[in-house]
Amino acid sequence: MDKPSTYPPPLHPGSRVAVIATSHAPPREALSRGIDRLESFGLDVELFETATRDTDWLRSHPKERARDVNRAFADEAIDGVVAAMGGNREIQIVDTIDESILRDNPKRFYGSSDNTHLHLLLNRLGWVSFYGGQLFPDISVDPEMHPYTHRNIERAMTRTPFGECTAASEWTDEYYDFETQASREWFPSSGWYWHNTTGKTVHGTLLGGCFEMLESQLMMSEDVFPHVLDSGDILAIETSGETPTHAEVERFFTVLGERGTIGDLGGLLVGRPETPKGSLTKRNTYRREQRRSIKHVCDEYAEDLPIVFDLDFGHTAPILPLPLGSNVTVDTGERTILFE
């Protein structure tokens, strides 16, 4: 079911973007390189205080983190906001973010992982935000930005609507070493994996984020998720480098099933999971077993729910920033995904 959602104005050469840290701090090398690459898009970059601090300071100063969110969105000279990185402490600041400032000052926001909490707030207020395109690791890693990442981050900055997306031809979940600056190992991609391709087309509002953060929301009594989901919405979800066990993933989706959420969904988009590393066979086994766990539970609660696995968003590379809060059409016959 469509609900009111609006893309904030696109960025253009000369647009001013704020870099803020909502949870943890990136490596210093990543911060410097990320600023250079943001400037290569023609953007004017302003580092807010939190982006200059280390993780220990950020963990001890949640009020300052919330203040920078409020300041960045309230500042009329700022056109976009880029999260420095994710973490696991953003949930501390959500209640102290001024919702009226975010509602009345539309800006393009880019972040993933722990930034799921801020995405849910922005989407609930009626704004589209981009899951992906944060400074570390998306923008700052590798000797050069991956062409797929560069192309899609640029599109997320400058286009409304986002449009149709395609699968990357390769992927990696290797960590990038700023000291050696050696190229990461990349693996060929077989594309997206489609489940329940009955030929039907589903259309709904895209919402979601990182599995571990959505799981945290479920633990809270006053949670935003899954209350933000309406019947017919499309859920996007991906797991992080914490590499949850398949039993944990199964429990999460079972809870959603028992709450009636899965039965109400229009579709499910699952990001390619980061794996416990090792051989390519071991990585593929983890991906395949996670896929099996999700399919098994979802088929139990919604036997014809369209699911697309291994999308290029989340904690692997390259990156497709998802426009959360936008309307999306998933055509299971043509196997296409169109963000409107």
Solvent accessible surface area in square Angstrom, and as a share of the most:
residue,aa,sasa,rsa
1,M,112,0.50
2,D,70,0.36
3,K,46,0.20
4,P,126,0.80
5,S,36,0.23
6,T,73,0.42
7,Y,30,0.11
8,P,1,0.00
9,P,83,0.52
10,P,62,0.39
11,L,6,0.03
12,H,110,0.49
13,P,108,0.68
14,G,56,0.54
15,S,2,0.01
16,R,71,0.26
17,V,0,0.00
18,A,0,0.00
19,V,0,0.00
20,I,1,0.00
21,A,1,0.01
22,T,0,0.00
23,S,0,0.00
24,H,32,0.14
25,A,19,0.15
26,P,11,0.07
27,P,52,0.33
28,R,124,0.45
29,E,91,0.41
30,A,0,0.00
31,L,12,0.06
32,S,67,0.43
33,R,44,0.16
34,G,0,0.00
35,I,33,0.17
36,D,85,0.44
37,R,29,0.11
38,L,0,0.00
39,E,85,0.38
40,S,83,0.54
41,F,29,0.12
42,G,33,0.32
43,L,10,0.05
44,D,63,0.33
45,V,22,0.13
46,E,46,0.21
47,L,65,0.32
48,F,5,0.02
49,E,58,0.26
50,T,0,0.00
51,A,2,0.01
52,T,66,0.38
53,R,88,0.32
54,D,82,0.43
55,T,39,0.22
56,D,108,0.56
57,W,47,0.17
58,L,0,0.00
59,R,87,0.32
60,S,80,0.52
61,H,58,0.26
62,P,45,0.28
63,K,160,0.68
64,E,46,0.21
65,R,0,0.00
66,A,3,0.02
67,R,99,0.36
68,D,0,0.00
69,V,1,0.00
70,N,28,0.14
71,R,107,0.39
72,A,0,0.00
73,F,1,0.00
74,A,45,0.35
75,D,52,0.27
76,E,163,0.73
77,A,61,0.48
78,I,3,0.02
79,D,56,0.29
80,G,0,0.00
81,V,0,0.00
82,V,1,0.00
83,A,0,0.00
84,A,0,0.00
85,M,36,0.16
86,G,4,0.04
87,G,21,0.20
88,N,82,0.42
89,R,67,0.24
90,E,1,0.00
91,I,52,0.26
92,Q,80,0.36
93,I,1,0.00
94,V,24,0.14
95,D,131,0.68
96,T,81,0.47
97,I,9,0.05
98,D,58,0.30
99,E,65,0.29
100,S,45,0.29
101,I,39,0.20
102,L,1,0.00
103,R,112,0.41
104,D,94,0.49
105,N,38,0.20
106,P,49,0.31
107,K,15,0.06
108,R,0,0.00
109,F,0,0.00
110,Y,0,0.00
111,G,0,0.00
112,S,6,0.04
113,S,11,0.07
114,D,1,0.00
115,N,0,0.00
116,T,0,0.00
117,H,3,0.01
118,L,0,0.00
119,H,0,0.00
120,L,1,0.00
121,L,2,0.01
122,L,4,0.02
123,N,13,0.07
124,R,112,0.41
125,L,30,0.15
126,G,18,0.17
127,W,42,0.15
128,V,2,0.01
129,S,1,0.01
130,F,0,0.00
131,Y,1,0.00
132,G,3,0.03
133,G,0,0.00
134,Q,5,0.02
135,L,0,0.00
136,F,41,0.17
137,P,57,0.36
138,D,11,0.06
139,I,0,0.00
140,S,0,0.00
141,V,12,0.07
142,D,12,0.06
143,P,63,0.39
144,E,136,0.61
145,M,23,0.10
146,H,29,0.13
147,P,92,0.58
148,Y,10,0.04
149,T,5,0.03
150,H,68,0.31
151,R,130,0.47
152,N,6,0.03
153,I,0,0.00
154,E,75,0.34
155,R,35,0.13
156,A,0,0.00
157,M,4,0.02
158,T,64,0.37
159,R,114,0.42
160,T,73,0.42
161,P,66,0.42
162,F,0,0.00
163,G,8,0.07
164,E,87,0.39
165,C,5,0.03
166,T,90,0.52
167,A,39,0.31
168,A,6,0.04
169,S,92,0.59
170,E,55,0.25
171,W,3,0.01
172,T,0,0.00
173,D,4,0.02
174,E,48,0.22
175,Y,162,0.62
176,Y,22,0.08
177,D,67,0.35
178,F,25,0.10
179,E,155,0.70
180,T,92,0.54
181,Q,92,0.41
182,A,59,0.46
183,S,92,0.59
184,R,32,0.12
185,E,103,0.46
186,W,63,0.22
187,F,14,0.06
188,P,110,0.69
189,S,25,0.16
190,S,114,0.74
191,G,19,0.18
192,W,34,0.12
193,Y,82,0.31
194,W,28,0.10
195,H,33,0.15
196,N,31,0.16
197,T,51,0.30
198,T,90,0.52
199,G,45,0.43
200,K,78,0.33
201,T,74,0.43
202,V,18,0.10
203,H,74,0.33
204,G,0,0.00
205,T,1,0.01
206,L,0,0.00
207,L,2,0.01
208,G,1,0.01
209,G,1,0.01
210,C,0,0.00
211,F,2,0.01
212,E,15,0.07
213,M,15,0.07
214,L,0,0.00
215,E,34,0.15
216,S,33,0.21
217,Q,7,0.03
218,L,34,0.17
219,M,153,0.68
220,M,77,0.34
221,S,107,0.69
222,E,147,0.66
223,D,16,0.08
224,V,29,0.17
225,F,1,0.00
226,P,10,0.06
227,H,121,0.54
228,V,16,0.09
229,L,23,0.11
230,D,54,0.28
231,S,68,0.44
232,G,19,0.18
233,D,0,0.00
234,I,0,0.00
235,L,0,0.00
236,A,1,0.01
237,I,3,0.02
238,E,1,0.01
239,T,6,0.03
240,S,10,0.06
241,G,34,0.33
242,E,115,0.52
243,T,32,0.19
244,P,8,0.05
245,T,85,0.49
246,H,54,0.24
247,A,54,0.42
248,E,43,0.19
249,V,1,0.00
250,E,69,0.31
251,R,147,0.54
252,F,6,0.03
253,F,2,0.01
254,T,49,0.29
255,V,66,0.38
256,L,0,0.00
257,G,7,0.07
258,E,127,0.57
259,R,111,0.41
260,G,33,0.32
261,T,16,0.09
262,I,0,0.00
263,G,48,0.46
264,D,77,0.40
265,L,16,0.08
266,G,15,0.14
267,G,1,0.01
268,L,1,0.01
269,L,1,0.01
270,V,4,0.02
271,G,0,0.00
272,R,1,0.00
273,P,4,0.03
274,E,7,0.03
275,T,2,0.01
276,P,63,0.40
277,K,45,0.19
278,G,44,0.42
279,S,68,0.44
280,L,67,0.33
281,T,103,0.60
282,K,110,0.47
283,R,12,0.04
284,N,48,0.25
285,T,52,0.30
286,Y,19,0.07
287,R,25,0.09
288,R,104,0.38
289,E,49,0.22
290,Q,4,0.02
291,R,36,0.13
292,R,132,0.48
293,S,19,0.12
294,I,4,0.02
295,K,42,0.18
296,H,115,0.51
297,V,2,0.01
298,C,0,0.00
299,D,50,0.26
300,E,121,0.54
301,Y,62,0.24
302,A,17,0.13
303,E,139,0.62
304,D,71,0.37
305,L,5,0.02
306,P,3,0.02
307,I,1,0.00
308,V,1,0.00
309,F,3,0.01
310,D,6,0.03
311,L,0,0.00
312,D,0,0.00
313,F,1,0.00
314,G,9,0.09
315,H,54,0.24
316,T,5,0.03
317,A,13,0.10
318,P,0,0.00
319,I,7,0.04
320,L,1,0.00
321,P,0,0.00
322,L,0,0.00
323,P,0,0.00
324,L,1,0.00
325,G,2,0.02
326,S,1,0.01
327,N,33,0.17
328,V,0,0.00
329,T,27,0.16
330,V,2,0.01
331,D,32,0.17
332,T,2,0.01
333,G,47,0.46
334,E,131,0.59
335,R,128,0.47
336,T,46,0.27
337,I,0,0.00
338,L,70,0.35
339,F,0,0.00
340,E,70,0.31
